Amino acid sequence: MKEKGLEVGSGIPNKKYDSKEVYELIHIANCFPELRERGNI
């Protein structure tokens, strides 16, 4: 993760993620490729 510039705890403060939730979010993002593009926020 470090090579992608991600840091532990860089998500929402005080939020715990379980692996099922993470995989569901990845699945949703795969259905909408525009969500994965950088710079559109």
PAZAPA-4460 file (N, C-alpha, C; in steps of 0.05 Angstrom, whole numbers, plus 32768, in hexadecimal, padded with zeros to 4 digits):
% residues 41
    n_x    n_y    n_z   ca_x   ca_y   ca_z    c_x    c_y    c_z   seq   type   mol
   8010   7FE8   8000   8000   8000   8000   8011   8019   8000     1      M     A
   8028   8018   800C   8039   802F   800D   8042   8038   7FF2     2      K     A
   8047   8025   7FE0   804F   802D   7FC5   8039   803B   7FB5     3      E     A
   8020   8038   7FBE   800A   8046   7FB1   8004   8061   7FC0     4      K     A
   8014   8067   7FD4   8010   8080   7FE2   7FFB   807F   7FF7     5      G     A
   7FF2   8067   7FFF   7FDE   8064   8013   7FEB   8061   802F     6      L     A
   7FDF   806E   8042   7FE9   806C   805E   7FD4   805F   806F     7      E     A
   7FDD   8050   8083   7FCB   8044   8096   7FBD   805B   80A4     8      V     A
   7FA2   8059   80A6   7F93   806E   80B4   7F8D   8086   80A2     9      G     A
   7F90   8083   8088   7F8B   809A   8076   7F6E   809C   806D    10      S     A
   7F5D   808A   8078   7F41   808A   8071   7F31   809D   8083    11      G     A
   7F19   8095   8089   7F08   80A5   809A   7F11   80A1   80B7    12      I     A
   7F15   80B7   80C6   7F1D   80B5   80E3   7F09   80A4   80F3    13      P     A
   7F13   8093   8104   7F04   8082   8116   7EF1   806F   8108    14      N     A
   7EF7   8068   80EE   7EE7   8055   80DF   7EF6   803B   80DD    15      K     A
   7EE8   8025   80E4   7EF4   800B   80E1   7EE8   7FFE   80C8    16      K     A
   7EF8   7FF1   80B9   7EEF   7FE4   80A0   7EF2   7FC6   80A4    17      Y     A
   7EDD   7FB6   809E   7EE1   7F9A   809E   7EE5   7F91   8081    18      D     A
   7EF0   7F7A   807D   7EF8   7F72   8062   7EE0   7F6F   804F    19      S     A
   7EC9   7F67   805A   7EB1   7F64   8049   7EA9   7F7F   803E    20      K     A
   7EA9   7F93   804F   7EA2   7FAE   8046   7EB5   7FB8   8031    21      E     A
   7ECF   7FB3   8034   7EE3   7FBB   8021   7EDE   7FAE   8006    22      V     A
   7EDA   7F93   8006   7ED5   7F85   7FED   7EBB   7F8E   7FE0    23      Y     A
   7EA7   7F95   7FEF   7E8E   7FA0   7FE3   7E93   7FBB   7FD6    24      E     A
   7EA3   7FCC   7FE2   7EA9   7FE6   7FD6   7EBA   7FE2   7FBD    25      L     A
   7ECD   7FCF   7FBD   7EDC   7FCA   7FA5   7ECA   7FC0   7F8F    26      I     A
   7EB8   7FAF   7F95   7EA5   7FA4   7F81   7E94   7FBB   7F75    27      H     A
   7E8A   7FCD   7F86   7E7B   7FE4   7F7C   7E8C   7FF6   7F6A    28      I     A
   7EA5   7FFB   7F73   7EB6   800C   7F63   7EBC   7FFF   7F48    29      A     A
   7EBE   7FE5   7F46   7EC3   7FD7   7F2D   7EAB   7FDA   7F1A    30      N     A
   7E93   7FDE   7F24   7E7C   7FE3   7F13   7E7B   7FFF   7F08    31      C     A
   7E89   8011   7F15   7E89   802D   7F0C   7EA6   8037   7F09    32      F     A
   7EB2   8032   7EF1   7ECE   8039   7EED   7ED4   8056   7EF1    33      P     A
   7EC1   8067   7EED   7EC5   8084   7EF2   7ECC   808A   7F0F    34      E     A
   7EC4   8079   7F21   7ECA   807D   7F3E   7EE8   8078   7F43    35      L     A
   7EF5   8069   7F31   7F11   8063   7F36   7F24   8077   7F29    36      R     A
   7F19   8089   7F18   7F2A   809D   7F0B   7F33   80B2   7F20    37      E     A
   7F4C   80BA   7F1D   7F57   80CE   7F2F   7F51   80EA   7F25    38      R     A
   7F4E   80FD   7F37   7F4B   8119   7F30   7F2F   8121   7F29    39      G     A
   7F1B   8110   7F2E   7EFF   8118   7F27   7EF0   8121   7F3F    40      N     A
   7EFD   8126   7F55   7EF0   812F   7F6E   7EF1   814D   7F6F    41      I     A
***
